């Protein structure tokens, strides 16, 4: 899998909102989730990035998991779409729409494209929910199979 750079192939929805694909990478047996460090701030995020027009949304999500966290695995569920909290100053629209997939981790590679720029770490569902600050990512976490189920 090749790492990609740039936004010339970006996919936008019918409202002009950038489409971003990502994964919630889980170990269902250990009940843990992989988060990666943000390159822009001292925070934890879900692996995600721009969907490009020469790949499917699932392929994009899988690629982003590899690029940002060195994750190899199997996508098991489509968790849905979630609008970014941040609004574009000019249009007033969300800057992105996230499409998240759940992935069962098969392997964490020792080296990966952004390994020199990001940390990755396993967290419980509760820890991940506490560390991720974006509402869209928190909503995606709440949709994953490790989220507590109502009685």
Secondary structure, DSSP 8 states (H G I E B T S, - for coil): ------STTB-B-TTS-EEEEEEEEEETTTTEEEEEE-SSSS-EE--EEE-BTTS-HHHHHHHHHHHHH-EEEEEEEEEEEEE-S-B-TTT-SBSEEEEEEEEEEEEE-SS-TTTTT--EEEEEHHHHHHHB--HHHHHHHHHSTTS----
